[in-house]
Amino acid sequence: MRASFASNRRIASGRPGRAEGESALRRAFVLALAVVLALPTMAQRDKDSFTPVSLDAGFGRIDLSEPPIPIGEIIRRFSARESDFEKALARYTWRRTIRVQSFDDDDKVDGEWYQIDDVLFNSTGRRIEKTSFAPENTLKHFQISPSDLQDLQNGMFLVLTQEEIGLYNLKYAGRQRVDEVDCYVFDVAPKAVEKHKRYFQGRIWVDATDLLIVVTHGRMIPDDTRRGHEDLHPPFMTWRQQVDGQYWFPVYTKGEGTLHFVSGSGDPARDAHIRETIQYSDYKRFGSTTTFTMEGPAEEPKKK
């Protein structure tokens, strides 16, 4: 996000209402986003460009014992499965609904950027994206940057294929249940950060049976913290669901945090507390008449 310094007002974020029967996974987003800060590769608090929302619960106890198969073998297998998933995904169409909101001091929405995109195939079979709905942008205090668009449209969808896995260091963090799904947990950080490229840094949960990512929690980096050029990004969490009996597809992303802007001609530092949500829906295999549609509201989904 790039701040607009036309006002001294602080942007504060509200929180969406919760549906009845909220599951452990739907409560997952209320785990402390400070986990991201705790990773060894993260900068110290006083050097960070954001403060995570103070949240209060997690997935439960994590088993720190050695996994039943070598860690390197788990990584090899799940990255191969992710490559298979990416190839399968290339045969699907879907809808992506993005909402970025700002809030005033009374936790009321005072601005919003909203867009619905359909990921389709044209008449020649080439992949295209078509914006089907995009009302006027009413955000007042910050602007959507090109890196924001890159993250919202692709980065938060994270697929760690065999080709991508070599760019990252993975550290085994244990074994943990997400609802009824037994998962291997890994902390992930890029080995190096090249200019003009975006990378994931955070934690992933990998289904111990299907060996595919089911939850992603972290940030897209790097931030640009240069005074007068700041481009900052909040932490996020993405959930997947098994929608075709074989692969886990992303269905919901939520990002939230207070971004710390220090630039502005003669202006003091300002905080921008924002919320981002992305819903991925209407998955349909190209050439098929069957559509996989998520049921229920656009909230943190429940694992099946």
Backbone torsions as a table, in degrees:
resi	resn	phi	psi	omega
1	MET	NA	143.0	174.4
2	ARG	-113.7	127.4	-173.5
3	ALA	-77.9	149.0	169.3
4	SER	-108.9	121.8	-172.3
5	PHE	-99.0	36.3	-179.7
6	ALA	-81.0	-8.7	-175.9
7	SER	-141.7	153.4	176.6
8	ASN	-91.9	1.5	-177.2
9	ARG	-70.6	141.7	176.1
10	ARG	-88.0	135.7	179.1
11	ILE	-89.9	120.5	-179.8
12	ALA	-116.1	149.7	-174.8
13	SER	-107.0	142.7	170.7
14	GLY	-95.0	-171.3	179.6
15	ARG	-136.1	137.5	-178.4
16	PRO	-68.5	154.1	177.3
17	GLY	-66.6	157.5	-177.2
18	ARG	-107.6	138.4	178.4
19	ALA	-75.1	155.5	177.4
20	GLU	-66.0	155.0	179.3
21	GLY	71.8	29.5	-178.0
22	GLU	-58.6	127.9	-176.5
23	SER	-89.0	174.2	178.1
24	ALA	-60.6	-38.1	179.3
25	LEU	-68.4	-39.3	179.4
26	ARG	-67.1	-25.9	174.6
27	ARG	-80.3	-8.9	-173.0
28	ALA	-59.6	-35.5	-177.5
29	PHE	-66.1	-18.4	177.7
30	VAL	-83.6	9.7	170.4
31	LEU	-68.9	152.8	-175.0
32	ALA	-63.7	118.3	177.9
33	LEU	-67.3	-6.6	175.3
34	ALA	-64.5	-14.1	174.3
35	VAL	-53.2	-38.9	-179.2
36	VAL	-60.4	-41.1	-179.4
37	LEU	-68.1	-25.2	-174.9
38	ALA	-78.3	-14.3	-179.3
39	LEU	-63.1	142.2	-174.3
40	PRO	-58.2	-28.8	-175.7
41	THR	-86.6	-3.0	-177.5
42	MET	-78.4	152.7	175.8
43	ALA	-71.4	160.5	175.2
44	GLN	-68.1	156.3	-174.9
45	ARG	-51.7	-43.1	-175.3
46	ASP	-73.0	-6.9	178.6
47	LYS	-107.2	-3.7	-176.1
48	ASP	-78.9	153.8	179.9
49	SER	-96.4	5.8	179.5
50	PHE	-151.9	162.2	169.5
51	THR	-122.1	125.4	-179.8
52	PRO	-68.6	153.4	175.4
53	VAL	-62.2	136.9	179.8
54	SER	-76.7	104.4	-177.1
55	LEU	-119.8	173.0	-158.1
56	ASP	-132.6	6.0	-178.2
57	ALA	-150.3	163.7	-178.3
58	GLY	-137.8	-155.5	-176.4
59	PHE	-87.7	-13.1	-176.3
60	GLY	109.4	-168.8	-173.0
61	ARG	-64.3	142.0	177.9
62	ILE	-110.5	134.7	-179.5
63	ASP	-87.1	116.1	-175.2
64	LEU	-93.0	2.8	-179.7
65	SER	-70.9	163.4	-179.6
66	GLU	-64.3	141.7	179.2
67	PRO	-70.5	164.3	-176.9
68	PRO	-71.0	-18.6	175.6
69	ILE	-125.9	156.6	-177.2
70	PRO	-56.0	142.8	-177.5
71	ILE	-59.4	-42.0	178.5
72	GLY	-60.4	-34.5	178.7
73	GLU	-70.6	-37.7	176.1
74	ILE	-60.3	-46.6	-179.2
75	ILE	-62.3	-44.1	-179.6
76	ARG	-61.1	-45.3	-177.0
77	ARG	-68.9	-44.6	-176.2
78	PHE	-71.6	-32.2	176.9
79	SER	-68.1	-34.4	175.7
80	ALA	-66.6	-41.0	177.1
81	ARG	-65.2	-36.9	177.0
82	GLU	-64.8	-36.6	176.1
83	SER	-64.1	-42.2	176.7
84	ASP	-61.9	-42.1	179.1
85	PHE	-62.0	-42.9	179.6
86	GLU	-60.2	-40.3	178.3
87	LYS	-66.4	-40.5	178.4
88	ALA	-66.2	-41.3	-179.3
89	LEU	-60.2	-31.0	179.7
90	ALA	-64.2	-11.8	179.3
91	ARG	-102.1	7.7	-177.3
92	TYR	-112.5	152.4	166.6
93	THR	-109.5	157.9	177.3
94	TRP	-162.6	172.3	178.1
95	ARG	-114.1	138.0	178.8
96	ARG	-120.9	119.6	-179.3
97	THR	-113.1	116.0	-175.0
98	ILE	-112.8	135.3	176.1
99	ARG	-135.4	125.6	174.3
100	VAL	-121.3	123.6	-174.7
101	GLN	-123.2	147.7	169.6
102	SER	-117.3	154.0	-175.3
103	PHE	-130.5	149.4	178.0
104	ASP	-85.9	-173.7	-176.0
105	ASP	-66.3	-16.9	178.6
106	ASP	-98.3	16.4	-179.7
107	ASP	61.0	33.1	174.9
108	LYS	-108.9	140.9	-179.3
109	VAL	-61.8	125.7	176.6
110	ASP	-120.4	5.6	176.9
111	GLY	-174.5	150.4	-177.0
112	GLU	-154.5	140.3	168.7
113	TRP	-115.0	123.4	-171.8
114	TYR	-136.8	135.6	-179.1
115	GLN	-153.7	137.4	175.1
116	ILE	-115.0	122.2	179.7
117	ASP	-117.9	139.4	173.7
118	ASP	-107.2	123.9	177.7
119	VAL	-92.9	112.5	-167.4
120	LEU	-132.1	-175.5	170.1
121	PHE	-121.4	140.5	177.1
122	ASN	-85.2	-173.9	-174.2
123	SER	-64.6	-19.9	179.1
124	THR	-96.0	1.4	179.4
125	GLY	87.8	10.6	179.1
126	ARG	-87.8	139.8	179.7
127	ARG	-68.0	130.4	177.2
128	ILE	-137.2	163.2	172.7
129	GLU	-123.0	132.7	-177.5
130	LYS	-126.4	124.3	177.0
131	THR	-79.8	117.9	-177.0
132	SER	-97.1	-18.6	179.7
133	PHE	-157.8	127.5	179.8
134	ALA	-153.5	86.4	178.4
135	PRO	-67.1	173.3	-177.5
136	GLU	-59.1	135.7	176.4
137	ASN	-72.8	120.5	-177.8
138	THR	-112.1	11.5	176.3
139	LEU	-62.1	134.2	-174.3
140	LYS	-108.7	-28.3	-167.4
141	HIS	-109.4	-10.6	174.5
142	PHE	-153.6	165.4	-175.6
143	GLN	-116.8	149.3	173.7
144	ILE	-77.5	120.0	-177.3
145	SER	-92.9	165.9	176.1
146	PRO	-57.4	-37.1	178.8
147	SER	-69.8	-31.8	173.6
148	ASP	-60.1	-47.9	179.8
149	LEU	-60.2	-42.1	179.4
150	GLN	-61.3	-43.2	179.6
151	ASP	-67.7	-47.4	-176.1
152	LEU	-64.9	-35.6	-175.7
153	GLN	-88.7	-25.8	-175.0
154	ASN	-135.6	-48.0	-170.7
155	GLY	-59.5	-44.4	-176.8
156	MET	-73.3	-7.1	176.5
157	PHE	-81.1	-7.2	-171.7
158	LEU	-3.4	118.1	170.9
159	VAL	-125.8	116.6	-177.0
160	LEU	-97.6	87.6	-177.4
161	THR	-82.4	175.2	175.9
162	GLN	-59.3	-32.2	179.8
163	GLU	-73.8	-33.6	-177.0
164	GLU	-86.8	-29.8	-170.8
165	ILE	-61.7	-29.1	-179.9
166	GLY	-68.1	-14.5	178.9
167	LEU	-82.4	-6.9	-170.8
168	TYR	-124.7	151.9	165.8
169	ASN	-93.8	130.1	178.1
170	LEU	-117.7	130.9	178.8
171	LYS	-120.4	123.1	-179.2
172	TYR	-67.4	128.5	-176.7
173	ALA	-110.4	-8.3	179.0
174	GLY	132.4	-165.9	-178.6
175	ARG	-126.1	138.3	-172.3
176	GLN	-151.9	147.5	177.6
177	ARG	-93.7	134.5	174.0
178	VAL	-114.7	104.4	-166.1
179	ASP	56.4	-120.7	-179.1
180	GLU	-99.6	11.1	-175.5
181	VAL	-101.2	122.1	177.6
182	ASP	-80.3	125.8	-172.4
183	CYS	-128.9	145.9	164.3
184	TYR	-87.7	140.5	-176.1
185	VAL	-116.0	132.4	179.9
186	PHE	-130.8	138.8	167.1
187	ASP	-89.2	136.0	-171.6
188	VAL	-127.0	134.2	176.6
189	ALA	-149.1	143.8	-179.9
190	PRO	-67.2	144.1	176.7
191	LYS	-69.7	-34.8	178.2
192	ALA	-151.7	156.4	-179.7
193	VAL	-118.9	110.5	179.5
194	GLU	-89.9	148.9	-179.1
195	LYS	-60.9	139.5	176.6
196	HIS	70.1	15.2	176.1
197	LYS	-120.5	150.0	-179.4
198	ARG	-108.5	142.8	-176.8
199	TYR	-135.8	153.2	174.3
200	PHE	-91.9	142.2	172.8
201	GLN	-140.3	121.9	-178.4
202	GLY	162.9	-134.1	-173.6
203	ARG	-136.9	144.2	176.1
204	ILE	-127.4	150.0	174.4
205	TRP	-114.4	123.6	-175.6
206	VAL	-112.2	123.7	177.7
207	ASP	-54.8	122.6	-176.4
208	ALA	-68.6	-18.6	179.0
209	THR	-96.3	-53.8	-177.4
210	ASP	-82.2	-16.4	179.4
211	LEU	54.2	51.8	172.9
212	LEU	-135.2	151.4	178.8
213	ILE	-65.4	132.7	177.2
214	VAL	-115.2	-24.4	175.8
215	VAL	-141.5	139.2	176.3
216	THR	-125.5	132.8	-177.7
217	HIS	-141.1	116.6	180.0
218	GLY	170.1	-142.7	-177.6
219	ARG	-139.1	157.0	166.1
220	MET	-97.1	131.2	-177.1
221	ILE	-127.4	165.0	4.3
222	PRO	-90.6	162.7	166.2
223	ASP	-86.1	150.9	171.4
224	ASP	-98.6	109.5	-176.4
225	THR	-104.9	11.3	178.9
226	ARG	-66.3	133.0	179.5
227	ARG	-57.3	128.3	-179.2
228	GLY	87.5	-9.6	-179.6
229	HIS	-128.9	15.7	-171.4
230	GLU	-59.0	134.8	177.6
231	ASP	-140.9	100.2	-169.4
232	LEU	-113.6	156.0	-172.9
233	HIS	-141.7	135.3	-178.9
234	PRO	-81.5	161.4	172.2
235	PRO	-69.9	160.6	-177.0
236	PHE	-147.6	168.7	174.9
237	MET	-137.9	133.7	178.9
238	THR	-121.9	133.8	177.5
239	TRP	-109.5	145.2	172.2
240	ARG	-115.4	157.5	171.9
241	GLN	-132.4	151.7	176.3
242	GLN	-82.7	107.1	-172.3
243	VAL	-107.1	-9.4	-179.4
244	ASP	-129.6	13.5	179.6
245	GLY	80.8	0.3	-177.3
246	GLN	-135.6	-46.7	-175.8
247	TYR	-114.3	154.0	176.2
248	TRP	-97.8	117.9	-176.9
249	PHE	-102.7	139.7	173.0
250	PRO	-59.7	134.9	179.7
251	VAL	-126.1	-21.9	-176.4
252	TYR	-157.7	137.0	174.9
253	THR	-129.3	138.9	173.1
254	LYS	-133.9	130.2	176.9
255	GLY	-127.1	141.1	-178.6
256	GLU	-159.3	140.5	177.1
257	GLY	175.9	165.1	176.9
258	THR	-98.9	114.8	-179.3
259	LEU	-88.5	134.4	-176.0
260	HIS	-103.2	104.3	178.3
261	PHE	-98.5	132.6	-179.8
262	VAL	-117.0	-3.1	-175.8
263	SER	-87.7	175.9	-178.8
264	GLY	124.3	134.3	-176.2
265	SER	-66.2	105.2	178.3
266	GLY	72.6	7.2	-177.0
267	ASP	-96.3	148.6	174.3
268	PRO	-74.4	170.9	177.3
269	ALA	-61.6	147.9	179.6
270	ARG	-133.1	149.6	176.7
271	ASP	-109.3	140.8	176.7
272	ALA	-124.1	108.3	-179.4
273	HIS	-96.8	114.5	-170.9
274	ILE	-127.2	165.9	174.8
275	ARG	-135.9	135.1	176.7
276	GLU	-124.1	137.0	173.0
277	THR	-134.4	144.5	176.4
278	ILE	-134.2	128.9	174.1
279	GLN	-113.8	129.7	176.4
280	TYR	-108.1	123.2	-172.3
281	SER	-144.9	175.1	173.9
282	ASP	56.4	43.7	175.8
283	TYR	-65.1	131.5	-179.3
284	LYS	-144.2	127.3	177.8
285	ARG	-67.6	130.9	-177.2
286	PHE	-59.9	125.2	-178.7
287	GLY	90.7	-3.3	179.2
288	SER	-103.7	156.7	177.0
289	THR	-97.6	-0.2	-178.7
290	THR	-92.4	128.5	178.1
291	THR	-114.9	131.9	177.4
292	PHE	-96.2	104.0	-176.4
293	THR	-111.2	130.3	178.1
294	MET	-72.4	135.6	178.2
295	GLU	-91.1	153.8	175.5
296	GLY	92.9	-180.0	-177.1
297	PRO	-72.7	164.9	179.9
298	ALA	-79.3	67.9	177.9
299	GLU	-124.6	179.6	177.4
300	GLU	-55.1	120.1	-173.2
301	PRO	-79.1	158.4	178.2
302	LYS	-93.9	133.5	175.9
303	LYS	-68.7	146.7	177.3
304	LYS	-104.8	NA	NA
